[in-house]
Amino acid sequence: MNANPFLNKPWLEVMRATRSISAIEPVTIGSQTLHVGVVRTKGQTRWDLFGSFADPDGSGLEELFQVARHRGAMAVACRFNMARWPEEVVTRLGCELLEPFGTYQVDLTQDENRLWHNLHPKHRNAIRRARELGVTVTTTLHFPTFCQAMQATYQRGDRDNPFSAAYFSALEQQMQGHMLGVTAHVAGAFQAGAIIPYGTVCGFFLHGATIDAPTPGAATLLHWEIMRLLKEREVASYDLGGARPNSDDPRLQGIFRFKERFGGPFEPCRHWQRVVHPGRHLWHRLLTRMIR
């Protein structure tokens, strides 16, 4: 089992169940086995990478590109917000750089007192206030209730919820034992929830949702308890998901500030693509133009 949950077969089964990929390809790189998604498009295949692994000099990625070419792939792409590839590594390997983004990662190997001290004072006050108001956090998540809150969360941002009921059903079935489902509630009433896939190295804030008017501090307390739960499981860090500090969107600016206040450093990342077989890629482009 890979240390990153997004490189393991259960996550790829979620992607296949929701038709995001056509097939799953296991690959051995050095001493580790990882799984990539296969996307078939106009007679060619692309490998989609959903996670990252420790590879400071890029030799592991280079080996992956060679294996992909040998097995007939046209390209390898990484467009998933939970993959953390430093720009300098993928640039050195000749990858096409796509959308920039980043994340905040909290080091959970610190003792709990240090983690608490590193929180922004506003977050510490919000956590205290939430507890005073009766907010408690449990490791149970009722998926239908969470899905309703997800819908409300996206509607507040004037956006459509991109995640289907089939996706959450597959997530619940395939990722048992590989993720935390966490709920903040008051007297049993749902306030906020989160889905956190995790491995030995990191836990990832994959999805979160709140009701329209949650109890003050509920979401902040939720993340604090997630940090404590991951630490109890000896997970080394907590990744707070995508953040875009340079956005002009007030909603994204608010998300950025909220995540920043948990005390972890900002880690810039990139989506990218690497063509591993130029001939196949050229043929794919020509065929695409002919069909248009």
Buried (B, 14 or more C-beta within 10 A) or exposed (E): EBBBBBBBBBBBBBBBBBEBBBEBBEBEBEEBBBBBBBBEEEEBBBBBBBBBBEBEEBEBBBBBBEBBBEEEBBBBBBEBBBBBBBBEBBBEBEBBEBEEBBBBBBBBEBEEEEBBEBBBEEBBEBBEBBEEBEBBBEEEBEBEBBBBBBBBBBEEEEEEEEBEEEBBBBBBEBBEEBBBBBBBBBEEEBBBBBBBBBBBBBBBBBBBBBBEEBBBBBBBBBBBBBBBBBBEEEBBBBBBBBBBBEEEEEEBBEBBEBBBBBBBEEBBBBBBBBBBBEEBBEBBEEBEEEEE
